[in-house]
Amino acid sequence: MDSNDIKRLSRLTAILTILQTERIVTSLTLARKFEVSVRTIYRDIKALEQAGVPIIAEDRKGYRLMEGYRIPPVMFTESEANALITIEQLVLKNSDSSLIKEYTEAVGKIKAVLLNSTKNKTELLSKRIAVSPVIPNRNTSDSLTLIQNALTDFKVLKITYQSAQNDEKTIRHIEPFAFYYNLQESWLVIAFCRLRNDYRMFRLDRILKTEALEISFEPHQLTLKDFLDAKEKNFRIPDIPLS
């Protein structure tokens, strides 16, 4: 196998990974990424199809994998594995216990597919990383992953929220829109509040109860950048919840 064959095999593997990662990708995007012609990408896609990969071409949109198709786990490089192990130590200090649980389980699956030589090195690295004790373990919420799922599924949540001003408890129906991590190392969810009929920021540690409802909502037209720009303009810093 000459160098050109190796290059193409590497590119085909990378294209397959991108197709599994992205919902849809254009031939022009792939051509620019790999610095080849669009015609070369056409040949690569055809080669993958001939190898049995179910690639669907959507007119004027791009390529995607058939729904439900999965490729075997991709091998991580040593540097990629090290990056994940390093971030793991920071996640363990996170204020939301549900995020810690999901990330720990995900990293466990990743470790399972590492080569033995890489696995030994990541285990060594994990023992050589420490986070300052000045940063406390504050597991003050456990609803982040539930709210994440509601955001991506466009489902309304029913929450019991305790105000930071007067400790008043209210029942809210919210449409999760985005997340914000403030300077106090606390997660906030930006959501359209049906009670206030406006967008509000809710501190996760102030959400006493969360219930996912079988009520869908239309995707928001507002962008996160627009929301933060407006909030900064009106309040100078975006760390003042308005729930």
C-alpha positions as CSV (number, residue, x, y, z in Angstrom):
1,M,0.0,0.0,0.0
2,D,1.6,3.3,-1.1
3,S,1.3,6.7,0.6
4,N,-1.7,7.7,-1.6
5,D,-3.6,4.6,-0.6
6,I,-2.9,5.3,3.0
7,K,-4.0,8.9,2.7
8,R,-7.2,7.9,1.0
9,L,-8.0,5.2,3.6
10,S,-7.4,7.7,6.3
11,R,-9.7,10.2,4.6
12,L,-12.5,7.6,4.1
13,T,-12.3,6.7,7.8
14,A,-12.5,10.4,8.7
15,I,-15.5,11.0,6.3
16,L,-17.3,8.0,7.9
17,T,-16.7,9.5,11.4
18,I,-18.0,12.9,10.3
19,L,-21.1,11.3,8.7
20,Q,-21.9,9.6,12.0
21,T,-21.2,12.8,14.0
22,E,-23.0,15.3,11.9
23,R,-26.7,15.2,10.9
24,I,-25.8,16.2,7.3
25,V,-22.7,17.4,5.6
26,T,-22.0,18.8,2.1
27,S,-19.4,17.6,-0.4
28,L,-18.0,21.2,-0.5
29,T,-17.5,21.1,3.3
30,L,-15.7,17.8,3.1
31,A,-13.6,18.9,0.1
32,R,-12.4,22.0,2.0
33,K,-11.7,20.0,5.2
34,F,-9.5,17.5,3.4
35,E,-8.1,19.9,0.9
36,V,-9.2,17.9,-2.1
37,S,-11.6,18.5,-5.0
38,V,-15.3,18.0,-4.8
39,R,-14.9,15.3,-7.5
40,T,-12.6,13.4,-5.2
41,I,-15.2,13.5,-2.5
42,Y,-17.8,12.1,-4.9
43,R,-15.4,9.2,-5.6
44,D,-14.9,8.7,-1.8
45,I,-18.6,8.6,-1.1
46,K,-19.1,6.1,-3.9
47,A,-16.3,3.9,-2.5
48,L,-18.0,4.0,0.9
49,E,-21.4,3.0,-0.7
50,Q,-19.7,0.1,-2.5
51,A,-18.3,-1.0,0.8
52,G,-21.9,-1.3,2.2
53,V,-22.2,2.0,4.0
54,P,-25.8,3.3,3.6
55,I,-25.2,6.9,2.7
56,I,-28.3,9.0,1.6
57,A,-27.8,12.0,-0.7
58,E,-30.4,14.7,0.0
59,D,-30.8,17.0,-3.0
60,R,-29.1,20.4,-2.5
61,K,-28.5,19.6,1.2
62,G,-25.7,17.0,1.4
63,Y,-25.0,13.5,2.7
64,R,-26.2,11.7,5.8
65,L,-26.1,8.1,7.1
66,M,-29.3,6.1,7.1
67,E,-31.1,6.4,10.4
68,G,-30.1,3.7,12.8
69,Y,-26.8,2.8,11.1
70,R,-23.9,2.6,13.4
71,I,-20.2,2.0,12.8
72,P,-17.9,0.2,15.3
73,P,-16.3,2.3,18.0
74,V,-13.5,4.6,16.6
75,M,-10.1,4.2,18.1
76,F,-9.0,7.2,20.0
77,T,-5.5,8.6,19.7
78,E,-3.4,8.9,22.8
79,S,-3.7,12.7,22.7
80,E,-7.5,12.5,22.4
81,A,-7.8,10.0,25.3
82,N,-5.5,12.3,27.4
83,A,-7.8,15.3,26.8
84,L,-10.8,13.3,27.9
85,I,-9.1,12.1,31.0
86,T,-8.0,15.6,31.9
87,I,-11.5,17.1,31.5
88,E,-12.8,14.2,33.7
89,Q,-11.1,15.7,36.7
90,L,-12.7,19.0,36.1
91,V,-16.2,17.5,35.6
92,L,-15.9,15.7,38.9
93,K,-15.9,19.2,40.5
94,N,-19.1,20.2,38.6
95,S,-22.1,21.4,40.6
96,D,-24.6,19.0,38.8
97,S,-24.5,15.4,39.9
98,S,-26.4,14.1,36.8
99,L,-23.6,15.5,34.5
100,I,-21.0,13.8,36.6
101,K,-22.8,10.4,36.4
102,E,-23.3,10.6,32.6
103,Y,-19.8,11.8,31.9
104,T,-18.2,9.1,34.1
105,E,-20.2,6.4,32.3
106,A,-19.3,7.8,28.9
107,V,-15.6,7.9,29.8
108,G,-15.8,4.3,31.0
109,K,-17.1,3.2,27.6
110,I,-14.3,5.2,25.9
111,K,-11.7,3.5,28.1
112,A,-13.1,0.1,27.1
113,V,-12.2,0.6,23.5
114,L,-8.7,2.0,24.0
115,L,-5.6,0.0,23.0
116,N,-3.9,-1.6,26.0
117,S,-0.8,0.6,25.6
118,T,-3.0,3.8,25.5
119,K,-5.1,2.6,28.4
120,N,-2.0,2.1,30.6
121,K,-0.9,5.7,29.8
122,T,-4.3,7.2,30.5
123,E,-4.5,5.4,33.8
124,L,-1.1,6.8,34.7
125,L,-2.1,10.3,33.7
126,S,-5.4,10.2,35.7
127,K,-3.3,9.5,38.8
128,R,-1.1,12.5,38.0
129,I,-3.8,15.2,37.7
130,A,-5.1,17.1,40.8
131,V,-7.6,19.9,41.1
132,S,-7.1,22.5,43.8
133,P,-9.0,21.8,47.0
134,V,-10.0,25.5,47.0
135,I,-12.5,24.5,44.3
136,P,-15.2,22.7,46.4
137,N,-17.3,19.7,45.3
138,R,-20.7,21.3,45.2
139,N,-23.3,18.9,43.9
140,T,-26.2,21.4,44.3
141,S,-28.4,20.1,41.4
142,D,-29.2,16.9,39.6
143,S,-31.4,17.9,36.8
144,L,-29.0,19.1,34.0
145,T,-29.2,16.0,31.9
146,L,-33.0,15.8,32.2
147,I,-33.3,19.5,31.0
148,Q,-30.8,18.8,28.2
149,N,-33.0,16.0,26.9
150,A,-36.1,18.3,27.1
151,L,-34.2,21.0,25.2
152,T,-33.2,18.7,22.3
153,D,-36.6,17.0,22.2
154,F,-38.5,20.3,22.4
155,K,-40.5,19.2,25.4
156,V,-42.1,21.4,28.1
157,L,-40.8,21.0,31.6
158,K,-42.8,21.5,34.8
159,I,-40.6,22.8,37.6
160,T,-40.9,24.0,41.1
161,Y,-38.7,27.0,41.4
162,Q,-37.5,28.8,44.6
163,S,-36.8,32.5,44.1
164,A,-33.4,33.8,45.1
165,Q,-34.9,37.1,46.3
166,N,-37.5,36.0,48.8
167,D,-37.5,32.1,48.7
168,E,-41.0,32.1,47.2
169,K,-41.8,28.9,45.5
170,T,-43.7,28.9,42.2
171,I,-44.7,26.2,39.7
172,R,-43.5,27.0,36.2
173,H,-44.0,25.5,32.8
174,I,-40.8,26.2,30.8
175,E,-39.5,25.6,27.3
176,P,-35.7,25.0,27.7
177,F,-33.7,27.1,25.2
178,A,-30.0,27.1,26.2
179,F,-27.6,26.7,29.1
180,Y,-25.3,29.3,30.8
181,Y,-22.5,28.7,33.2
182,N,-21.8,31.7,35.4
183,L,-18.9,33.0,37.3
184,Q,-20.1,31.4,40.5
185,E,-19.7,28.0,38.9
186,S,-23.4,27.4,38.8
187,W,-25.5,26.1,35.9
188,L,-28.4,28.1,34.7
189,V,-31.0,27.2,32.1
190,I,-32.4,29.9,29.8
191,A,-36.0,29.1,29.0
192,F,-39.2,30.6,27.8
193,C,-41.4,30.8,30.9
194,R,-45.1,30.3,30.2
195,L,-46.0,32.0,33.5
196,R,-44.1,35.2,32.7
197,N,-44.6,34.9,29.0
198,D,-41.0,35.8,28.4
199,Y,-37.5,34.3,28.5
200,R,-36.0,33.8,31.9
201,M,-32.8,32.4,33.5
202,F,-33.3,29.7,36.2
203,R,-30.5,28.6,38.5
204,L,-30.5,24.8,38.6
205,D,-29.7,24.8,42.3
206,R,-33.0,26.7,42.8
207,I,-35.1,24.1,40.9
208,L,-36.6,21.9,43.6
209,K,-38.4,19.5,41.3
210,T,-38.4,18.8,37.6
211,E,-41.0,16.9,35.6
212,A,-40.9,16.2,31.9
213,L,-44.2,16.6,30.3
214,E,-45.5,15.1,27.0
215,I,-46.1,18.6,25.6
216,S,-44.1,19.7,22.7
217,F,-43.2,23.3,21.7
218,E,-42.0,24.9,18.5
219,P,-38.2,25.5,18.2
220,H,-37.3,29.0,19.3
221,Q,-36.4,31.5,16.6
222,L,-34.2,33.5,19.0
223,T,-30.5,32.7,19.0
224,L,-28.4,32.3,22.1
225,K,-26.1,35.2,20.9
226,D,-29.1,37.5,20.5
227,F,-30.3,36.7,24.0
228,L,-27.0,37.3,25.6
229,D,-26.3,40.4,23.6
230,A,-29.7,41.9,24.7
231,K,-29.1,40.9,28.3
232,E,-25.6,42.4,28.4
233,K,-27.0,45.6,26.9
234,N,-29.7,45.9,29.5
235,F,-27.9,44.6,32.5
236,R,-24.2,45.0,31.7
237,I,-23.5,41.4,32.7
238,P,-25.5,38.3,31.9
239,D,-25.1,36.8,35.4
240,I,-28.3,38.3,36.9
241,P,-31.1,35.7,36.7
242,L,-34.5,37.2,35.8
243,S,-36.7,34.3,36.8
